[in-house]
Amino acid sequence: MFKAVLIEKDDAGYRATLTDVDDARLPEGDVTVRVAYSTLNYKDGLAITGKGPVVRKFPMVPGIDLVGTVEETSNAAHKVGDTVVLNGWGVGEGHWGGLAQKARVNAEWLVPLPAAFSPKQAMAIGTAGYTAMLCVMRLEQLGVTPAHGEVLVTGANGGVGSVAVALLARLGYRVVASTGRPNEVEYLKALGAAEIVDRAQFSTSGKPLTKERWAGAVDTVGSHTLANVCAGMKYRGVVAACGLAQGMDFPATVAPFILRGVTLAGIDSVYCPREERIEAWQRLARDLDPQHLDLISHEVGLSDVIRLAGELLAGQVRGRLIVNVDH
Ligand code: NDP
């Protein structure tokens, strides 16, 4: 038996409970992992509370991230005892995920843990940090350098936003952090933000074009915020869009794209090819100051997760939550 958060949906309704589960119920897969840590992401919050249509099969163990040790394997790509990381691939949505003491998954979903990180640090990064890295890599691929000007990060106190601020600052960009929590100025400055702006200026319907300010942007918020960010980009600026914390809609005009040559680059971490994931984890090992991980994250237990899911969706959680599945 192992402990897991289990989401069920039946005549009794939609509910998540902390349950003891028999090993025999583990899903198909060629590698069994003894999970050490998982995380709580925005998407896990939607899955646990049922506030978003994340879960595609019931019962489901949520948790889009995990790190742990290979316990059994029928695939030569991994050995018993290897420490491995998993982000995305639909785990916690269509296949049982990491918010449990055990997981059985497909070998090709697993990435070796880079030597630079402890298992706990890998989960301080998690999908949010790895997505932030993918955003930064896309800005670089599309030619945004620190010499081009300021980079805006929206949802800066969130998991993706916090890591994006830290990475971009370390790489020499002047980072402007947009947040609805001005009381967290010191935290964002400690991560390297040069300036903090109030997210309210981006939250409602704006003009098709505004003063050219941003050379690059990482947007975790979507909706009016993304539209206003696009409107304020410099000529040939690049926006890496990865989130929908304000909404899934995109009430914008084409003006920034056809008059300023702005690029809107979409970032998906879930089905990102394995080679790019490995590169992103190697870049994180190089470009993220490990000291920032303590600032960005804090540890909670598996028994806290159901309560915290609601707080996360309400925007009351700062940075990243690491889940110790043995507490
Ligand atoms: P968090 O909940 O940690 O952070 C989201 C942040 O967005 C909040 O901290 C808050 O920042 C801001 N925010 C929340 N509500 C609003 C609102 N109504 N208007 C404006 N800003 C708001 O989530 P994550 O960082 O884990 O994820 C961020 C987004 O990215 C989510 O939508 C998530 O689904 C998505 N995501 C996408 C991935 C992909 O592969 N494309 C992978 C990972 C995440 P502040 O308090 O600073 O204002």
Boltz pocket constraint, residues with backbone or C-beta under 6 A from the ligand:
constraints:
  - pocket:
      binder: B
      contacts: [[A, 40], [A, 41], [A, 42], [A, 43], [A, 127], [A, 128], [A, 131], [A, 154], [A, 155], [A, 156], [A, 157], [A, 158], [A, 159], [A, 160], [A, 161], [A, 178], [A, 179], [A, 180], [A, 181], [A, 199], [A, 203], [A, 220], [A, 221], [A, 225], [A, 241], [A, 242], [A, 243], [A, 244], [A, 245], [A, 246], [A, 267], [A, 268], [A, 269], [A, 270], [A, 312], [A, 313], [A, 315], [A, 317], [A, 319]]
      max_distance: 6.0
